Amino acid sequence: MAAGSGMSAAGSGSANSAPDYEAMAAGAGAASMLPKSEVTDTTPAPSEHVEKLFRDLEAVKIINLAPEDRMRKVLALAPADFLAFRQSLSGAELAQFTQGLSPQQREIFAAMQSSTRMVGAEEMQTRLIRDIYSDRQLEAVMTDFWLNHFNVYVRKNQNEPYLIPAYERDVIRPNALGKFEDLLVATAKSPAMLMYLDNWQSIGPDSQAAQNAPRYARFAQNPQVKAALKDRGLNENYGRELMELHTLGVNGGYTQADVTEVAKVFTGWTIAQPALGGEFQFEERRHEPGSKTVLGKTIRENGMNEGLQVLHMLATSAATARFISTKLAVRFVSDDPPPALVDRMAQSFLASDGDIKTVLRTMFESPEFWAPAAERSKVKTPLEFVVSAVRASGATVNNALGLVQALDRLGMPLYGMQTPNGYSWMSDPWVSTGALVSRMNFALVMSGDKLPGVRTDWAKMLGEAAFSGRPVAMDSGDGGVDPEVAAKERKLEQLLLGQPLSEKTRTAVLGQSNDTTAAIQAAKEFQGGGGGRGAGAFAAGPVAGEFGLAAAARNAVPDDRQAAIMAGLMLGSPEFQRR
């Protein structure tokens, strides 16, 4: 118990104050059995130890209350007292506190610790649940593509997590298969993008706001506000990334002068009351007056319409058509897509005014897309791997937080790429030895029902009438593979991969089908090590322990352990890593 540990620490003395064991053995008096007076530590216990002991005892009193009284007591605590209470709880005490609480009460308790993290966790879980259960697979894939293309970072600041849900729901997903220009304009106006690339703070050097800033700074009482008013000015982040990453590409023919001019064009594109989850707003007084020159074309002074004109120029550019087409071909076909395919996709892009469905149709109907060389040539990203593994296994996801944390450990936390270029669609970043071992560990943990919030049903998937559901010895007795084991393995191949495994992989799966050692080790390594600092850890933070999922996962036993091991080995196999 926490209180007991505090008392033990407070009562421990110096090594030099050990009892005189010779005197004790000789039957000396009580006085000689005590530590020698000259080395006795008479310093009083530090006050913080006493305070901690008091807090721990108070926490135990609260934990022992009935669920309704427990929540009522916690809700009545002052913020500082609640923080002290939460920090005093061990993992076991936290699980005890949440026992008997309703889901709503557990969510309230988690939000009290950090509403920002709670919102982030819910957004990441919602995204995974939608991807796993969606019947609109192409829409889900393209939403993922554009979220990565127009990347935002959840840990930018405390406001960003509140802006991301609307970014996915209202900006990216509705436009994922529409016109590229509509998508581009929507992202430019999105508070999540304006916040992430700092354009909401950008002010034209000759704007009315810039001219008034020194006067306002003189009257500012807060030194930080005073400095901010003096230093604020033109921010080029969005102008640069708009051309380099969103449209033209790094070799798109623009210059640094173009970056500066585009930044001036988008001054005044800001957020109304961002701390209150504000909407897009064009603020004329922040906008840089006068004409600008972008890519050799004069943009006459026209307020917000200047930005729309530049976005139209970029969205209809041949360089943009090629850049977007290349990126799509890398995502769907090959790390090095055939130039002829990219050319046809770029032509479709321009001919259809950037209609994304038309460009995709050109790619899907091309001979290059169906060529043998393109079949399973792409390595899945960690997100694709996790979602496809859960979908293929038919697992039920009761809580996706364990999957969010798994993506963190696999190196691809949702909304976790800090730089605006997003995650790579190439194979190289995802095929290191350590990364592939982590994938195998995840597959074994998930298939063995050791991943919190995710449950499989191998007996149902295999058909209870066809198989006994109990582990069967691989050896039939005559040196061959037991027919039931072989049949079970073949059916899992069909269900999980849709194609036969290589003989090498099949032999490994059959040989380890009754060996629980790998699964046990996988659970230790995957759940106990690696990751922990990405966006998944940020989202989980104080949320992870509130739902009692980890303990349930540790104690779970799959209905067919042999099938679970074979499935885990298949999902972690080289064949399943490719799409």
C-alpha positions as CSV (number, residue, x, y, z in Angstrom):
1,M,0.0,0.0,0.0
2,A,1.2,3.6,-0.7
3,A,0.8,4.5,3.0
4,G,2.8,1.5,4.1
5,S,5.6,2.3,1.7
6,G,5.7,5.9,3.0
7,M,6.0,4.7,6.6
8,S,8.7,2.3,5.7
9,A,10.8,5.0,4.0
10,A,10.3,7.4,6.9
11,G,11.4,4.8,9.5
12,S,14.6,3.6,7.8
13,G,17.8,4.8,9.4
14,S,21.5,5.2,8.6
15,A,23.6,2.1,8.0
16,N,25.8,3.2,11.0
17,S,22.8,3.0,13.4
18,A,22.3,-0.8,13.2
19,P,21.6,-2.6,16.6
20,D,24.6,-4.0,18.6
21,Y,24.0,-7.7,17.9
22,E,26.9,-8.8,20.2
23,A,25.2,-7.1,23.2
24,M,21.9,-8.7,22.3
25,A,23.5,-12.1,22.1
26,A,25.1,-11.6,25.5
27,G,21.7,-10.8,27.0
28,A,22.6,-7.1,27.6
29,G,20.0,-4.7,28.8
30,A,17.5,-2.9,26.7
31,A,19.6,0.2,26.6
32,S,22.5,-1.6,24.9
33,M,20.2,-3.1,22.3
34,L,19.3,0.4,21.0
35,P,21.3,2.1,18.3
36,K,24.3,3.9,19.8
37,S,23.4,7.4,21.0
38,E,26.3,9.1,19.4
39,V,25.1,8.1,15.9
40,T,21.4,8.3,16.4
41,D,19.7,10.6,13.8
42,T,17.6,13.0,15.7
43,T,16.5,15.0,12.6
44,P,12.7,15.1,12.4
45,A,11.0,13.5,9.4
46,P,10.7,15.9,6.4
47,S,7.3,17.7,6.3
48,E,6.7,16.5,2.8
49,H,6.8,12.8,4.0
50,V,4.1,13.6,6.6
51,E,2.0,15.4,3.9
52,K,2.3,12.5,1.5
53,L,1.3,10.0,4.2
54,F,-1.7,12.2,5.0
55,R,-2.7,12.4,1.3
56,D,-2.3,8.6,0.9
57,L,-4.6,8.0,3.8
58,E,-7.2,10.4,2.5
59,A,-7.0,8.7,-0.9
60,V,-7.7,5.3,0.7
61,K,-10.8,6.8,2.4
62,I,-12.1,8.0,-0.9
63,I,-11.4,4.7,-2.7
64,N,-13.4,2.8,-0.1
65,L,-16.5,4.9,-0.6
66,A,-19.5,3.6,-2.6
67,P,-19.1,4.5,-6.4
68,E,-21.7,7.4,-6.3
69,D,-20.2,8.8,-3.1
70,R,-16.7,8.3,-4.5
71,M,-17.4,10.4,-7.5
72,R,-19.3,13.0,-5.5
73,K,-16.3,13.4,-3.2
74,V,-13.8,13.7,-6.1
75,L,-16.0,16.3,-7.9
76,A,-16.1,18.4,-4.8
77,L,-12.3,18.6,-4.5
78,A,-10.4,21.8,-5.3
79,P,-8.2,21.5,-8.4
80,A,-5.0,21.3,-6.4
81,D,-6.5,18.7,-4.0
82,F,-7.7,16.6,-7.0
83,L,-4.2,16.7,-8.5
84,A,-2.7,15.5,-5.3
85,F,-5.3,12.8,-5.0
86,R,-4.7,11.5,-8.5
87,Q,-0.9,11.5,-8.2
88,S,-1.1,9.5,-4.9
89,L,-2.9,6.6,-6.6
90,S,-0.9,3.5,-7.6
91,G,-2.0,1.5,-10.6
92,A,-3.9,-1.0,-8.4
93,E,-5.6,1.8,-6.5
94,L,-6.6,3.5,-9.7
95,A,-8.2,0.3,-10.9
96,Q,-10.0,0.0,-7.5
97,F,-11.2,3.6,-7.7
98,T,-12.8,3.1,-11.2
99,Q,-14.4,-0.2,-10.2
100,G,-18.2,0.2,-10.1
101,L,-18.2,3.5,-11.9
102,S,-20.4,3.9,-15.0
103,P,-18.7,4.6,-18.4
104,Q,-19.8,8.2,-18.2
105,Q,-18.3,8.6,-14.7
106,R,-15.0,7.1,-15.9
107,E,-14.9,9.5,-18.8
108,I,-15.6,12.4,-16.5
109,F,-12.8,11.2,-14.1
110,A,-10.3,11.0,-17.0
111,A,-11.4,14.4,-18.4
112,M,-10.8,16.0,-15.0
113,Q,-7.2,15.1,-15.2
114,S,-6.7,16.5,-18.7
115,S,-9.6,17.3,-21.0
116,T,-7.1,18.0,-23.8
117,R,-5.7,14.5,-23.7
118,M,-9.2,13.1,-23.4
119,V,-10.3,14.9,-26.6
120,G,-7.2,13.7,-28.4
121,A,-7.7,10.1,-27.2
122,E,-11.3,10.1,-28.3
123,E,-10.5,11.5,-31.7
124,M,-7.8,8.9,-32.4
125,Q,-10.1,6.1,-31.2
126,T,-12.9,7.4,-33.4
127,R,-10.7,7.4,-36.4
128,L,-9.5,3.8,-35.9
129,I,-13.0,2.5,-35.2
130,R,-14.2,4.1,-38.4
131,D,-11.3,2.7,-40.4
132,I,-11.8,-0.8,-39.0
133,Y,-15.6,-1.0,-39.4
134,S,-16.2,1.2,-42.5
135,D,-17.7,-0.4,-45.6
136,R,-16.5,2.6,-47.6
137,Q,-12.9,1.3,-47.9
138,L,-11.8,3.6,-50.7
139,E,-13.1,6.7,-48.9
140,A,-11.3,5.6,-45.7
141,V,-8.0,5.0,-47.6
142,M,-8.3,8.4,-49.3
143,T,-9.2,10.2,-46.1
144,D,-6.0,8.7,-44.6
145,F,-4.0,9.8,-47.7
146,W,-5.2,13.4,-47.5
147,L,-4.8,13.6,-43.7
148,N,-1.2,12.6,-44.3
149,H,-0.8,14.9,-47.3
150,F,-2.3,17.9,-45.4
151,N,-0.6,16.9,-42.2
152,V,-1.3,18.6,-38.8
153,Y,0.3,17.7,-35.5
154,V,-1.8,17.0,-32.4
155,R,0.9,18.2,-30.0
156,K,1.4,21.6,-31.6
157,N,-0.3,23.2,-28.6
158,Q,-3.2,22.7,-26.3
159,N,-5.7,24.1,-28.8
160,E,-4.8,21.7,-31.7
161,P,-6.5,18.5,-30.2
162,Y,-9.8,20.4,-30.1
163,L,-9.5,21.5,-33.8
164,I,-8.6,18.1,-35.3
165,P,-12.0,16.4,-35.0
166,A,-13.6,19.0,-37.2
167,Y,-10.6,18.9,-39.5
168,E,-11.2,15.3,-40.3
169,R,-15.0,15.3,-40.2
170,D,-15.7,18.6,-42.0
171,V,-12.6,19.3,-44.2
172,I,-10.9,16.1,-45.2
173,R,-13.4,13.3,-45.3
174,P,-16.2,15.1,-47.3
175,N,-13.6,16.2,-49.9
176,A,-11.5,13.0,-50.1
177,L,-13.0,11.9,-53.4
178,G,-14.1,15.3,-54.7
179,K,-12.3,18.2,-56.4
180,F,-8.8,18.9,-55.3
181,E,-9.3,22.7,-55.4
182,D,-12.3,22.3,-53.0
183,L,-10.1,20.3,-50.7
184,L,-7.2,22.8,-50.9
185,V,-9.5,25.8,-50.1
186,A,-11.1,23.8,-47.2
187,T,-7.7,23.1,-45.7
188,A,-6.5,26.7,-46.1
189,K,-9.5,27.9,-44.1
190,S,-9.3,25.1,-41.5
191,P,-8.5,26.4,-38.0
192,A,-6.5,23.2,-37.5
193,M,-4.2,24.1,-40.4
194,L,-4.1,27.8,-39.6
195,M,-3.1,26.9,-36.1
196,Y,-0.5,24.3,-37.0
197,L,1.4,26.4,-39.6
198,D,0.9,29.6,-37.6
199,N,-0.8,31.5,-40.3
200,W,-3.5,32.6,-37.9
201,Q,-0.9,34.9,-36.3
202,S,0.6,36.2,-39.6
203,I,0.2,40.0,-40.0
204,G,1.2,42.1,-43.1
205,P,4.2,44.4,-42.4
206,D,2.2,47.4,-43.7
207,S,-1.2,46.4,-42.4
208,Q,-3.3,48.4,-40.1
209,A,-2.6,45.9,-37.3
210,A,1.2,46.2,-37.7
211,Q,1.0,49.9,-37.6
212,N,-1.0,49.9,-34.4
213,A,1.1,47.2,-32.6
214,P,3.7,49.6,-31.0
215,R,0.9,51.8,-29.6
216,Y,-0.9,48.8,-28.1
217,A,2.4,47.4,-26.8
218,R,3.0,50.6,-24.8
219,F,-0.2,50.0,-22.8
220,A,0.1,46.3,-22.3
221,Q,0.7,45.3,-18.7
222,N,1.8,41.7,-19.3
223,P,5.4,41.5,-20.4
224,Q,4.7,38.5,-22.7
225,V,1.8,40.3,-24.3
226,K,4.0,43.4,-24.8
227,A,6.7,41.3,-26.5
228,A,4.2,39.5,-28.6
229,L,2.7,42.8,-29.9
230,K,6.1,44.1,-30.8
231,D,7.4,41.0,-32.5
232,R,4.4,39.7,-34.4
233,G,4.6,40.1,-38.1
234,L,4.6,38.1,-41.4
235,N,4.8,34.3,-41.0
236,E,5.9,32.3,-44.1
237,N,5.2,28.8,-42.8
238,Y,1.9,28.2,-44.6
239,G,3.1,30.0,-47.8
240,R,6.1,27.7,-48.1
241,E,4.3,24.4,-47.3
242,L,1.4,25.3,-49.5
243,M,3.6,25.3,-52.5
244,E,6.3,22.7,-51.5
245,L,4.1,20.1,-49.8
246,H,0.4,20.7,-50.7
247,T,0.6,21.6,-54.4
248,L,3.6,22.3,-56.7
249,G,6.2,20.1,-55.0
250,V,9.8,20.9,-54.0
251,N,10.8,21.2,-57.7
252,G,7.6,23.1,-58.7
253,G,9.4,26.2,-60.0
254,Y,8.7,28.6,-57.2
255,T,11.3,30.9,-55.5
256,Q,11.8,32.3,-52.0
257,A,10.3,35.6,-53.3
258,D,7.1,33.6,-54.2
259,V,7.0,32.2,-50.7
260,T,7.1,35.7,-49.2
261,E,4.5,37.0,-51.6
262,V,2.1,34.1,-51.0
263,A,2.6,34.7,-47.2
264,K,1.5,38.3,-47.8
265,V,-1.5,37.1,-49.8
266,F,-2.7,35.0,-46.8
267,T,-2.3,37.6,-44.1
268,G,-5.6,38.1,-42.4
269,W,-6.7,34.4,-42.8
270,T,-7.0,33.7,-39.1
271,I,-9.2,32.2,-36.4
272,A,-11.9,33.9,-34.4
273,Q,-11.3,33.3,-30.7
274,P,-9.1,30.1,-31.1
275,A,-9.2,29.4,-27.3
276,L,-13.0,28.9,-27.7
277,G,-12.7,26.6,-30.7
278,G,-13.3,29.5,-33.1
279,E,-14.0,29.3,-36.8
280,F,-12.2,30.7,-39.8
281,Q,-12.2,34.5,-40.1
282,F,-10.7,36.9,-42.6
283,E,-9.5,40.0,-40.7
284,E,-9.0,42.9,-43.1
285,R,-6.9,45.0,-40.7
286,R,-4.2,42.3,-40.6
287,H,-4.1,41.9,-44.4
288,E,-1.1,43.3,-46.3
289,P,-2.3,46.0,-48.7
290,G,-1.2,46.4,-52.3
291,S,-0.6,44.1,-55.2
292,K,1.6,40.9,-55.0
293,T,3.4,38.9,-57.6
294,V,3.2,35.1,-57.4
295,L,4.8,32.8,-60.0
296,G,5.1,35.8,-62.3
297,K,1.4,36.7,-62.1
298,T,0.2,39.9,-60.5
299,I,-2.4,39.5,-57.8
300,R,-4.2,42.8,-57.4
301,E,-5.4,43.9,-54.0
302,N,-8.7,42.2,-53.3
303,G,-8.7,41.2,-49.7
304,M,-9.6,37.5,-49.0
305,N,-10.2,36.9,-52.7
306,E,-6.4,37.2,-53.3
307,G,-5.9,34.0,-51.4
308,L,-8.7,32.2,-53.4
309,Q,-7.1,33.4,-56.6
310,V,-3.7,31.9,-55.6
311,L,-5.3,28.7,-54.5
312,H,-7.0,28.4,-57.9
313,M,-3.7,29.0,-59.6
314,L,-1.9,26.3,-57.6
315,A,-4.7,23.8,-57.9
316,T,-4.9,24.0,-61.7
317,S,-1.1,24.0,-62.2
318,A,0.5,21.3,-64.3
319,A,3.2,20.9,-61.6
320,T,0.5,20.3,-59.0
321,A,-1.2,17.7,-61.3
322,R,2.1,15.8,-61.6
323,F,3.0,16.1,-57.9
324,I,-0.3,14.8,-56.7
325,S,-0.4,12.0,-59.3
326,T,3.1,10.9,-58.4
327,K,2.2,10.8,-54.7
328,L,-1.0,8.8,-55.4
329,A,0.9,6.3,-57.6
330,V,3.5,5.8,-54.9
331,R,0.7,5.2,-52.4
332,F,-1.1,2.7,-54.5
333,V,1.2,1.1,-57.1
334,S,4.9,1.2,-56.4
335,D,7.7,3.1,-54.6
336,D,9.0,3.9,-58.1
337,P,5.8,4.2,-60.2
338,P,6.1,4.0,-64.1
339,P,6.4,7.5,-65.6
340,A,3.8,6.7,-68.3
341,L,1.2,6.0,-65.6
342,V,2.0,9.3,-63.8
343,D,1.7,11.1,-67.1
344,R,-1.8,9.7,-67.8
345,M,-2.9,10.5,-64.2
346,A,-1.6,14.1,-64.5
347,Q,-3.5,14.5,-67.8
348,S,-6.7,13.3,-66.2
349,F,-6.1,15.6,-63.3
350,L,-5.9,18.7,-65.6
351,A,-8.7,17.5,-68.0
352,S,-11.2,17.0,-65.1
353,D,-10.3,20.2,-63.1
354,G,-8.6,18.1,-60.4
355,D,-11.4,15.6,-59.9
356,I,-9.9,13.0,-57.6
357,K,-12.2,10.2,-58.6
358,T,-11.3,10.6,-62.2
359,V,-7.6,10.5,-61.4
360,L,-8.0,7.4,-59.3
361,R,-10.1,5.7,-62.1
362,T,-7.3,6.3,-64.5
363,M,-4.9,4.6,-62.2
364,F,-7.1,1.7,-61.3
365,E,-7.9,1.0,-65.0
366,S,-4.3,1.1,-66.1
367,P,-2.3,-2.0,-67.0
368,E,0.5,-0.8,-64.6
369,F,-1.8,-1.1,-61.6
370,W,-2.6,-4.7,-62.5
371,A,0.9,-5.7,-63.6
372,P,2.4,-8.7,-61.8
373,A,5.3,-6.5,-60.7
374,A,2.9,-4.2,-58.8
375,E,1.1,-7.1,-57.0
376,R,2.0,-6.9,-53.2
377,S,4.9,-4.6,-54.0
378,K,4.0,-2.1,-51.3
379,V,4.8,-2.6,-47.6
380,K,1.9,-1.6,-45.3
381,T,2.4,1.4,-43.1
382,P,1.9,0.6,-39.4
383,L,-1.6,2.2,-39.6
384,E,-2.5,0.0,-42.6
385,F,-1.0,-3.1,-40.9
386,V,-3.0,-2.5,-37.6
387,V,-6.3,-1.8,-39.3
388,S,-6.0,-4.7,-41.8
389,A,-5.0,-7.1,-39.0
390,V,-8.0,-6.2,-36.9
391,R,-10.4,-6.3,-40.0
392,A,-9.0,-9.6,-41.2
393,S,-9.2,-11.3,-37.8
394,G,-12.8,-10.2,-37.3
395,A,-11.9,-8.9,-33.9
396,T,-14.4,-6.9,-31.8
397,V,-13.1,-3.6,-30.7
398,N,-14.7,-2.5,-27.4
399,N,-12.1,0.2,-26.8
400,A,-9.6,1.4,-29.4
401,L,-7.2,3.0,-26.9
402,G,-5.0,-0.1,-26.9
403,L,-4.7,0.2,-30.7
404,V,-3.9,3.9,-30.4
405,Q,-1.0,3.0,-28.1
406,A,0.1,0.1,-30.4
407,L,0.5,2.6,-33.3
408,D,2.7,4.7,-31.0
409,R,4.9,1.7,-30.4
410,L,5.0,0.8,-34.1
411,G,6.3,4.2,-34.9
412,M,3.3,5.8,-36.5
413,P,1.2,7.6,-33.9
414,L,-2.0,9.2,-35.3
415,Y,-1.5,12.9,-35.9
416,G,2.0,12.4,-34.5
417,M,4.2,13.6,-37.3
418,Q,5.6,16.9,-36.1
419,T,6.9,18.1,-39.5
420,P,4.4,19.1,-42.1
421,N,5.6,16.5,-44.7
422,G,3.6,13.7,-43.1
423,Y,4.6,10.0,-42.9
424,S,6.4,8.4,-45.8
425,W,4.6,6.1,-48.3
426,M,7.9,4.5,-49.2
427,S,8.8,1.1,-47.9
428,D,12.3,1.9,-46.4
429,P,11.1,3.6,-43.2
430,W,8.9,0.6,-42.2
431,V,11.1,-2.5,-42.9
432,S,13.8,-2.4,-40.3
433,T,14.4,-5.5,-38.3
434,G,13.2,-3.9,-35.1
435,A,10.0,-2.6,-36.8
436,L,9.2,-6.1,-38.2
437,V,9.7,-7.7,-34.8
438,S,7.3,-5.1,-33.3
439,R,4.7,-6.0,-35.9
440,M,5.1,-9.7,-35.1
441,N,4.7,-8.9,-31.4
442,F,1.6,-6.9,-32.0
443,A,0.1,-9.7,-34.1
444,L,0.7,-12.3,-31.4
445,V,-0.6,-10.0,-28.7
446,M,-3.8,-9.1,-30.6
447,S,-4.6,-12.6,-31.7
448,G,-4.0,-13.9,-28.2
449,D,-6.5,-11.4,-26.7
450,K,-3.8,-9.7,-24.8
451,L,-4.4,-6.3,-26.3
452,P,-6.7,-4.2,-24.1
453,G,-10.1,-3.5,-25.5
454,V,-9.8,-5.9,-28.5
455,R,-11.3,-9.5,-28.5
456,T,-11.1,-12.2,-31.1
457,D,-13.3,-15.3,-31.6
458,W,-11.3,-17.9,-33.5
459,A,-13.8,-20.7,-32.8
460,K,-16.5,-18.6,-34.5
461,M,-14.2,-17.7,-37.4
462,L,-13.1,-21.2,-38.0
463,G,-16.5,-22.8,-37.5
464,E,-17.2,-24.6,-34.3
465,A,-18.6,-27.7,-36.0
466,A,-15.5,-28.1,-38.1
467,F,-12.9,-27.9,-35.4
468,S,-12.7,-29.0,-31.8
469,G,-11.4,-25.6,-30.6
470,R,-8.7,-27.2,-28.5
471,P,-5.0,-27.4,-29.3
472,V,-4.2,-30.5,-31.3
473,A,-0.7,-32.1,-31.4
474,M,1.0,-31.1,-34.7
475,D,2.5,-34.6,-35.1
476,S,-0.1,-37.2,-36.2
477,G,2.1,-40.0,-34.8
478,D,3.5,-41.2,-38.0
479,G,5.8,-38.2,-38.5
480,G,3.2,-36.2,-40.6
481,V,1.1,-33.2,-39.6
482,D,-2.1,-33.9,-37.9
483,P,-5.0,-33.5,-40.4
484,E,-7.0,-31.3,-38.1
485,V,-4.1,-28.9,-37.5
486,A,-3.3,-28.8,-41.2
487,A,-7.0,-28.0,-42.0
488,K,-7.1,-25.3,-39.4
489,E,-4.0,-23.7,-40.7
490,R,-5.2,-23.8,-44.3
491,K,-8.5,-22.2,-43.4
492,L,-6.7,-19.4,-41.4
493,E,-4.6,-18.7,-44.5
494,Q,-7.7,-18.3,-46.6
495,L,-9.5,-16.1,-44.0
496,L,-6.6,-13.9,-43.0
497,L,-4.6,-13.6,-46.3
498,G,-6.9,-14.7,-49.1
499,Q,-4.0,-16.5,-50.6
500,P,-1.6,-19.4,-49.7
501,L,1.5,-18.8,-47.6
502,S,4.9,-19.7,-48.8
503,E,6.0,-23.2,-47.8
504,K,8.7,-21.7,-45.6
505,T,6.1,-19.6,-43.7
506,R,3.6,-22.4,-43.5
507,T,6.2,-24.7,-42.0
508,A,7.1,-22.1,-39.4
509,V,3.5,-21.6,-38.5
510,L,2.8,-25.3,-38.1
511,G,6.0,-25.9,-36.2
512,Q,5.2,-23.2,-33.6
513,S,1.4,-23.7,-33.4
514,N,1.5,-25.2,-29.8
515,D,4.4,-23.1,-28.6
516,T,3.2,-20.4,-26.2
517,T,6.7,-19.0,-25.5
518,A,6.7,-16.6,-28.4
519,A,3.2,-15.2,-27.5
520,I,4.2,-14.7,-23.8
521,Q,7.4,-13.0,-24.8
522,A,5.6,-10.8,-27.4
523,A,3.2,-9.6,-24.7
524,K,6.1,-8.7,-22.4
525,E,8.0,-6.8,-25.1
526,F,5.2,-5.1,-26.9
527,Q,3.2,-4.0,-23.9
528,G,6.1,-3.2,-21.7
529,G,8.7,-1.6,-23.9
530,G,9.3,0.8,-26.8
531,G,7.3,3.9,-27.8
532,G,5.6,5.9,-25.1
533,R,6.6,9.4,-26.2
534,G,4.5,9.8,-29.3
535,A,1.0,11.2,-29.9
536,G,-0.5,7.9,-28.7
537,A,1.2,8.4,-25.3
538,F,0.0,12.0,-25.3
539,A,-3.6,11.0,-25.9
540,A,-3.5,8.0,-23.5
541,G,-1.7,9.9,-20.7
542,P,-4.1,9.8,-17.7
543,V,-6.8,8.0,-19.7
544,A,-5.2,4.6,-20.1
545,G,-5.8,3.3,-16.6
546,E,-9.3,4.6,-16.1
547,F,-11.1,1.8,-17.9
548,G,-9.6,-1.2,-16.3
549,L,-8.6,-2.7,-19.7
550,A,-5.0,-3.7,-19.1
551,A,-5.8,-6.0,-16.2
552,A,-8.6,-7.7,-18.2
553,A,-6.2,-8.2,-21.2
554,R,-3.5,-9.8,-19.0
555,N,-6.0,-12.3,-17.7
556,A,-7.7,-13.1,-21.0
557,V,-7.4,-16.5,-22.6
558,P,-8.3,-17.1,-26.3
559,D,-11.0,-19.6,-27.0
560,D,-8.6,-21.6,-29.2
561,R,-5.0,-21.0,-28.2
562,Q,-3.6,-23.0,-31.1
563,A,-5.6,-21.0,-33.6
564,A,-4.6,-17.7,-31.9
565,I,-0.9,-18.6,-32.1
566,M,-1.1,-19.6,-35.8
567,A,-3.2,-16.5,-36.6
568,G,-0.6,-14.2,-34.9
569,L,2.2,-15.8,-36.8
570,M,0.4,-15.3,-40.1
571,L,-0.5,-11.7,-39.4
572,G,3.1,-11.0,-38.5
573,S,4.4,-12.9,-41.6
574,P,6.1,-11.2,-44.5
575,E,3.1,-12.1,-46.7
576,F,0.7,-10.1,-44.6
577,Q,3.0,-7.1,-44.4
578,R,2.5,-6.4,-48.1
579,R,-0.5,-5.2,-50.0
